[in-house]
Amino acid sequence: MRGLDAAREHVASHALHPAATGPVGLELEAHLVDLASPGTRVPWHRVTAAVATLPPLDGGSRVTLEPGGQVELSGPPAPDVTTAVTGLRSDLAAARGRLAAAGLGLAPLGADPCRPPQRVSPGSRYVAMEEHFQALGHRAAGVTMMTSTAALQVNVEAGPRSGWAARVRLAQALGPVLVAVSACSPLLAGRETGWRSGRQRIWAELDPARCAPLPMGPDPADEWASFALAAPVMLVRGPAGDAVPVRGRTSFADWVRGAGPTDRRPTVADLEYHLTTLFPPVRLRGYLELRYLDAAPEPWWPALSAVAGTLLDDPVAADTAAAATEPVAGRWEPATRLGLADPELHAAAAACLEVAVRRAPVGLRTQVTALAELVERRASPGDALLHTARTHGPAAALLAATHDAEEGT
């Protein structure tokens, strides 16, 4: 790094790339469940052995593992949200079928309703992350985030350069509304949390310098660069390429200035690695990553994918969503705690879902309509989970989520 200006320029120049809107990429995480013993976390050797049996998936999804044993399917960019959902749904069904032969199921839920947070991956990155969180006083939330949460991530193009500020502002303003609509994590480790989205609550308990919403200004790329350089360094690469934790609070800008976690100055590779440790609700990676949606079973994750894509990429829907979300753009805490019981959030969600039903792709309109009807009742995908847990217990709720996923496809 030649200096702070060079670091800022590198981040800002890679933040957003001009591109036509429409293409969508989807990533869905799901908790891996032992179907014979849903209350027991699957050990790492069994996780890796089962996933190793998966063949290349027809839809092109990449399969990766999270530190608590969650399985993530990351679909390739698709020309539209319908194609993205179709590909991911096919790959999810194929993965689920192969894992079932090993006695394992997939439960796409925002948070694990049954099992205590526990890291099962021995990977150096996750060990180092845990040590960093502990050093900065966020260990409990950090371990829970890494091992007991799951999300649906919707990736959309940045659009034309002239519209970047409005597009990023809308993507972030939609956050509280879609947190409330997608809420599917009312339980954690066998207990009701009192929060509609326990997953979002956990993220809110982490370091805001790493996880808070981006400041909104006239140039989102510059705001992203400021956020990135001010964020504390979490990990550095060791001599063997492994992750080494940073146990103090040192920003990347401090490192560039010579007061960093190591004696050497940072490189471009160090900066790129640092960017992978930043988790705002909307992250800029050339395109926009929407990171605030709870994972949810069918038909909800396809509906949520269609709603997010439609509200951002359809001009009529985007105008309606911008007007509807403006009064609630910063209501992250009420969205997380109360969900659609908050009157202002419910009004915004109803307006967004009404236009989404009209403008969503025909192939996903049935699912979007079902979600709109759920919103009309001030309900969310987590309500069925909560009912099952209260009736039969948290382990039964976790197991039922694997069955719901199967029936939905």
C-alpha positions in Angstrom: 0.0 0.0 0.0 1.5 3.3 -1.1 -0.6 5.2 1.5 -4.0 5.9 2.7 -5.2 7.6 -0.5 -4.1 4.5 -2.5 -6.0 2.3 -0.1 -9.2 4.4 -0.3 -9.0 4.5 -4.1 -8.6 0.7 -4.3 -11.7 0.1 -2.2 -13.8 2.8 -3.8 -12.9 1.8 -7.4 -13.9 -1.8 -6.7 -17.1 -1.0 -4.7 -19.6 -0.8 -7.6 -19.3 -1.6 -11.3 -21.7 -0.1 -13.8 -24.1 -2.9 -15.1 -27.6 -3.3 -16.3 -30.1 -4.3 -13.6 -31.9 -7.6 -13.8 -29.3 -10.4 -13.1 -29.6 -11.9 -9.7 -27.5 -14.3 -7.6 -28.8 -16.2 -4.6 -27.1 -17.8 -1.6 -29.0 -19.8 0.9 -27.7 -21.2 4.2 -29.3 -24.1 6.1 -28.6 -25.8 9.4 -27.4 -29.4 9.0 -29.5 -31.7 11.1 -29.1 -35.3 12.2 -32.5 -36.7 11.3 -32.3 -39.3 14.0 -31.1 -36.9 16.7 -32.0 -33.3 15.8 -31.0 -32.0 19.2 -27.4 -33.0 18.6 -25.0 -30.9 16.5 -23.4 -32.9 13.7 -19.7 -33.4 14.3 -17.3 -32.0 11.7 -16.0 -35.2 10.4 -19.5 -36.3 9.5 -20.4 -32.9 8.0 -17.4 -33.0 5.7 -17.8 -36.7 4.8 -21.4 -36.1 3.8 -20.8 -33.0 1.8 -17.9 -34.7 0.0 -20.4 -37.1 -1.6 -22.2 -34.3 -3.4 -21.7 -34.3 -7.1 -21.5 -31.1 -9.2 -24.9 -29.6 -9.1 -26.8 -29.0 -12.3 -27.7 -25.4 -11.3 -24.1 -24.6 -10.8 -24.4 -23.8 -7.1 -21.2 -23.9 -5.0 -21.4 -25.8 -1.7 -19.5 -24.4 1.3 -19.6 -24.9 5.0 -20.0 -22.5 7.9 -18.3 -22.9 11.2 -21.3 -24.5 13.0 -21.8 -27.0 10.2 -24.3 -25.0 8.3 -24.4 -25.7 4.5 -24.4 -22.8 2.1 -25.5 -23.1 -1.5 -24.3 -20.2 -3.6 -25.9 -20.1 -7.1 -24.1 -18.4 -10.0 -25.4 -15.1 -11.4 -28.6 -15.7 -13.3 -30.2 -13.4 -15.9 -33.3 -12.9 -13.7 -34.6 -13.9 -10.3 -36.9 -16.7 -11.7 -33.9 -18.4 -13.3 -31.9 -17.9 -10.1 -34.6 -19.5 -7.9 -35.2 -22.4 -10.3 -31.5 -23.2 -10.3 -31.0 -22.9 -6.6 -34.2 -24.9 -5.9 -33.0 -27.7 -8.1 -29.6 -27.8 -6.5 -31.1 -27.7 -3.0 -33.3 -30.7 -3.8 -30.3 -32.6 -5.2 -28.1 -31.8 -2.1 -30.9 -32.6 0.2 -31.5 -36.0 -1.4 -27.8 -37.0 -1.2 -27.5 -35.8 2.4 -30.7 -37.7 3.4 -28.9 -40.9 2.4 -26.4 -40.1 5.2 -29.3 -39.5 7.7 -28.9 -35.7 7.4 -31.4 -32.9 6.6 -31.2 -29.2 5.8 -33.2 -26.7 7.8 -33.2 -23.2 6.3 -34.1 -21.1 9.3 -32.7 -17.7 10.5 -31.4 -19.3 13.7 -31.0 -22.7 15.1 -34.0 -23.1 17.4 -32.6 -26.1 19.4 -28.9 -26.6 19.6 -26.5 -24.4 21.7 -24.0 -22.3 19.7 -20.9 -24.4 19.1 -18.1 -24.1 16.5 -17.4 -27.5 14.9 -15.1 -26.4 12.1 -11.4 -26.4 13.0 -10.6 -24.0 10.2 -8.0 -21.3 11.2 -10.2 -18.5 9.9 -13.0 -19.3 12.3 -10.7 -20.0 15.2 -9.1 -16.7 14.7 -12.5 -14.9 14.3 -13.6 -16.4 17.6 -10.4 -15.2 19.3 -10.8 -11.7 17.8 -14.4 -11.5 19.0 -13.4 -12.6 22.5 -10.6 -10.0 22.7 -13.0 -7.2 21.8 -15.8 -8.4 24.1 -18.1 -9.9 21.5 -17.4 -13.6 21.9 -20.9 -14.8 22.7 -22.5 -12.9 19.9 -19.6 -13.8 17.5 -19.8 -17.5 18.2 -23.6 -17.5 17.9 -23.5 -15.6 14.6 -20.9 -18.0 13.2 -22.5 -21.2 14.3 -26.3 -20.7 14.9 -27.5 -18.3 12.2 -28.4 -18.8 8.5 -29.4 -16.2 5.9 -30.8 -15.8 2.4 -28.5 -13.5 0.5 -29.8 -11.7 -2.6 -27.2 -10.2 -4.9 -28.1 -7.6 -7.5 -26.2 -5.5 -10.0 -25.1 -2.0 -9.1 -27.0 -0.5 -12.1 -25.9 2.6 -14.0 -23.4 4.9 -12.2 -25.9 7.8 -12.2 -28.3 5.9 -10.0 -25.9 4.3 -7.5 -26.7 6.6 -4.6 -30.5 6.1 -4.9 -30.1 2.4 -5.5 -27.9 1.8 -2.5 -30.1 4.0 -0.4 -33.2 1.9 -1.4 -31.4 -1.4 -0.8 -30.6 -0.3 2.7 -33.9 1.4 3.4 -35.6 -1.9 2.5 -33.6 -3.6 5.3 -35.9 -3.1 8.2 -39.0 -3.9 6.2 -37.6 -7.1 4.8 -36.1 -8.1 8.2 -39.7 -8.0 9.5 -41.2 -9.7 6.5 -38.5 -12.5 6.5 -38.3 -13.0 10.2 -37.8 -16.7 10.8 -35.7 -16.9 14.0 -37.8 -16.5 17.1 -35.9 -19.2 19.0 -32.3 -19.9 19.8 -30.7 -22.8 21.7 -34.1 -24.1 22.8 -35.5 -20.9 24.1 -37.8 -18.2 22.8 -35.8 -15.0 22.5 -38.7 -12.5 22.4 -37.4 -11.2 19.1 -38.9 -11.9 15.8 -35.6 -12.0 14.0 -33.1 -13.5 16.5 -30.6 -13.6 13.7 -30.7 -9.9 13.1 -30.5 -9.2 16.8 -27.3 -11.2 17.0 -25.7 -9.2 14.2 -26.7 -6.0 16.0 -24.8 -7.2 19.1 -21.6 -7.4 17.1 -19.1 -4.5 16.6 -20.9 -1.7 14.8 -17.7 -0.7 13.1 -17.9 -4.0 11.3 -21.6 -4.7 11.0 -23.6 -1.5 11.2 -25.4 -0.1 8.1 -23.3 2.0 5.8 -23.6 5.8 6.2 -25.6 7.2 3.3 -24.1 10.0 1.3 -23.9 11.2 -2.4 -21.2 8.6 -3.2 -21.8 5.1 -1.8 -18.4 3.9 -3.1 -16.6 6.5 -1.1 -18.8 5.8 2.0 -17.9 2.1 1.7 -14.2 3.0 1.5 -14.5 5.1 4.6 -16.3 2.3 6.4 -13.7 -0.3 5.4 -10.7 1.8 6.4 -12.1 2.7 9.8 -13.1 -0.9 10.6 -10.8 -2.9 12.9 -8.6 -5.5 11.4 -9.8 -8.9 12.5 -7.4 -11.3 10.8 -4.0 -11.3 9.0 -2.4 -14.0 6.9 0.3 -16.0 8.7 3.5 -17.3 7.0 1.7 -20.6 6.1 -1.3 -18.8 4.7 -3.4 -19.5 7.8 -5.5 -16.9 9.6 -3.9 -15.2 12.6 -6.3 -13.2 15.0 -5.8 -9.6 15.8 -6.5 -9.2 19.5 -6.4 -5.4 19.7 -8.6 -2.7 18.1 -6.5 -1.5 15.1 -8.2 0.0 12.1 -7.0 -0.8 8.6 -6.2 2.9 8.3 -3.9 2.7 11.4 -2.1 -0.2 9.7 -1.5 1.8 6.6 -0.1 4.6 8.7 2.4 2.2 10.3 0.6 1.3 13.6 -0.8 -2.0 12.6 -1.0 -5.5 14.0 2.3 -6.6 12.4 5.6 -5.0 11.8 5.2 -5.1 8.0 3.0 -2.7 6.0 -0.2 -4.0 4.5 -0.5 -5.1 0.9 -3.4 -5.1 -1.5 -4.0 -8.7 -0.6 -4.3 -7.7 3.0 -6.8 -5.1 2.2 -8.9 -7.6 0.1 -8.8 -10.1 3.0 -9.9 -7.4 5.4 -12.9 -6.6 3.2 -14.1 -10.2 3.6 -14.4 -9.6 7.3 -16.9 -6.7 7.0 -20.6 -7.5 7.3 -22.9 -4.4 6.9 -26.5 -5.3 6.0 -25.7 -4.1 2.4 -22.2 -4.9 1.3 -20.6 -3.5 -1.9 -18.6 -6.0 -3.9 -18.9 -4.5 -7.4 -22.6 -5.5 -7.0 -24.9 -5.2 -4.0 -25.1 -8.0 -1.4 -28.4 -7.9 0.6 -27.4 -9.7 3.8 -30.4 -9.0 6.0 -32.9 -11.7 5.1 -33.5 -14.7 7.4 -33.2 -18.1 5.8 -36.7 -19.6 5.6 -38.2 -22.8 4.2 -40.3 -23.0 1.0 -42.2 -21.2 -0.2 -40.8 -18.3 1.6 -37.2 -18.1 0.4 -38.3 -18.1 -3.3 -40.9 -15.4 -2.4 -38.4 -13.3 -0.5 -35.9 -13.6 -3.4 -38.5 -12.4 -5.9 -39.7 -9.6 -3.7 -36.2 -8.2 -3.1 -35.3 -8.5 -6.8 -38.5 -6.9 -7.9 -38.4 -4.0 -5.5 -34.9 -3.1 -6.6 -34.9 -3.9 -10.3 -38.5 -3.1 -11.5 -38.7 0.8 -11.9 -42.4 1.0 -10.9 -41.9 -1.3 -7.8 -38.7 0.6 -6.9 -40.4 4.0 -6.8 -43.2 2.6 -4.6 -40.7 0.9 -2.3 -38.6 4.1 -2.0 -41.7 6.1 -0.9 -43.0 3.3 1.4 -39.7 2.7 3.2 -38.5 6.3 3.6 -40.4 6.7 7.0 -39.0 3.5 8.4 -35.5 3.4 6.9 -33.7 3.4 10.2 -36.1 1.2 12.2 -33.8 -1.8 12.5 -34.4 -2.5 16.2 -38.2 -2.4 16.0 -38.1 -4.6 12.9 -35.9 -7.1 14.7 -37.9 -7.1 17.9 -41.5 -6.6 16.9 -41.5 -7.4 13.2 -44.8 -6.6 11.5 -46.4 -5.9 14.9 -44.9 -2.4 14.5 -47.6 -0.4 12.7 -45.3 1.7 10.6 -43.3 -1.3 9.4 -46.5 -3.2 8.6 -47.8 -0.3 6.5 -44.5 -0.1 4.6 -44.4 -3.9 4.1 -48.0 -4.0 2.9 -47.3 -1.3 0.3 -44.1 -3.1 -0.8 -45.8 -6.5 -1.1 -48.8 -5.1 -2.9 -46.6 -3.7 -5.7 -44.4 -6.8 -5.6 -47.4 -9.0 -6.3 -48.3 -6.9 -9.4 -44.8 -6.6 -10.7 -43.1 -9.9 -9.7 -42.2 -12.4 -12.5 -45.2 -14.6 -13.4 -43.3 -17.8 -12.4 -42.9 -16.6 -8.8 -46.2 -14.7 -8.4 -47.9 -17.6 -6.5 -45.2 -17.5 -3.8 -45.1 -13.7 -3.6 -48.9 -13.7 -3.2 -48.7 -16.2 -0.4 -46.1 -13.9 1.3 -48.3 -10.9 0.8 -51.2 -12.7 2.5 -48.8 -13.6 5.4 -47.9 -9.9 5.7 -51.5 -8.9 5.6 -52.0 -11.0 8.8 -48.9 -9.3 10.4 -47.4 -12.8 10.4 -43.9 -14.0 9.3 -42.3 -17.3 8.3 -41.2 -17.9 11.9 -44.7 -18.2 13.2 -45.1 -21.8 12.2 -41.7 -22.6 13.7 -42.8 -21.0 17.0 -46.1 -23.0 17.0 -44.3 -26.3 16.5 -41.8 -25.5 19.2 -44.5 -24.6 21.7 -46.5 -27.7 20.9 -43.8 -30.3 20.4 -40.5 -28.8 21.5 -37.5 -27.0 19.8 -36.0 -30.2 18.4 -39.3 -31.1 16.7 -39.3 -27.6 15.3 -35.9 -28.0 13.8 -36.8 -31.4 12.4 -40.0 -30.0 10.9 -38.1 -27.3 9.1 -36.2 -30.0 7.2 -39.6 -31.6 6.2 -41.1 -28.3 5.2 -38.2 -27.8 2.9 -38.8 -31.2 1.2 -42.5 -30.7 0.8 -42.0 -27.2 -0.6 -40.1 -28.5 -3.6 
